[in-house]
Amino acid sequence: MPEGPEIRREADLIAKRLVGKVIQRIFFGLTRLEPYRTSLIGKTIIQVVTHGKAMMIYFEGGKILYSHNQLYGKWYVSTIGNTPNTNRTLRICLSTDKHNALLYSASEIEVLEQQSLYKHSYLRKLGPDVLSSTTTAAVISERLMDRRFSSRRLSGLYLDQAFIAGIGNYLRSEILYFAGVKPTSRPTDLNKRTVEKLAKYTLSLSVRSYRSGGITNSPSTVESLKRRGEKRSRYRFAVFDRAGEECYRCGEEIQRFEANGRRVYICSTCQQS
């Protein structure tokens, strides 16, 4: 499933080509969206924003196209006359005079009114967006020790979008690794310094992934592996998807196990808290 950084990058690409432009044609691959076609054609795109894994495209006149990519959804931007080379099912195509924004495979799509946006059943439950400028390490530390979250295992808490929106499976493993904490630990089990360290990496790795195109490994390790000629799949992550390989820090074998129905990767030597 795409995580917050991936959705934010898709939003940036759409905004670059569509904001300030008039939508001239719309294709809806879901018949339940057809009634909104006439109210959106001819309207200008005002802004494209994200909250966690949700994207909202704001139209002139107050309507908002909400989408969640779920497991396999993906947005593309192309020039008019060029179609992405994909076998995915097209759900939406928004067209200006020069560009298309196309959403494939996702089905969680709605047209909402601005005044009722955060009454939406999914959006109203979201915690702070991990990539928001208002989400600081102090905010995350405070939430970790909030009684709603402090007694829950980190393996489950870090997938709960009500805690912090935008973190998913790969970020969970990477954050816990760099913070040196076990997935089975609870915030209440950790001392103040470790909580602050966990909050710091929750924020910094999410931002790193957004800025780097999905790379969470330390920059020094990435550069070292690149000089050795390693491919992106080898240097992208510190532990995620690396079961059976050596930890880049200590040489211990990376382990994989299941938690909350999703795979988690750890280094038992580096993650002691």
Secondary structure, DSSP 8 states (H G I E B T S, - for coil): ---HHHHHHHHHHHHHHHBT-B--EEEESSGGGGGGHHHHTT-BEEEEEEETTEEEEEETTSEEEEEE-TTT-EEEEEETT------S-EEEEEE-SSEEEEEES--EEEEEEGGGGGGSTTGGG---BTTSTT--HHHHHHHHTSTTTTTS-HHHHTT-TTTSBT--HHHHHHHHHHHT--TT--GGGS-HHHHHHHHHHHHHHHHHHHHHTS--S-HHHHHHHHHTT--HHHHS-SSTT-TTSB-TTT--B-EEEEETTEEEEE-TTT---
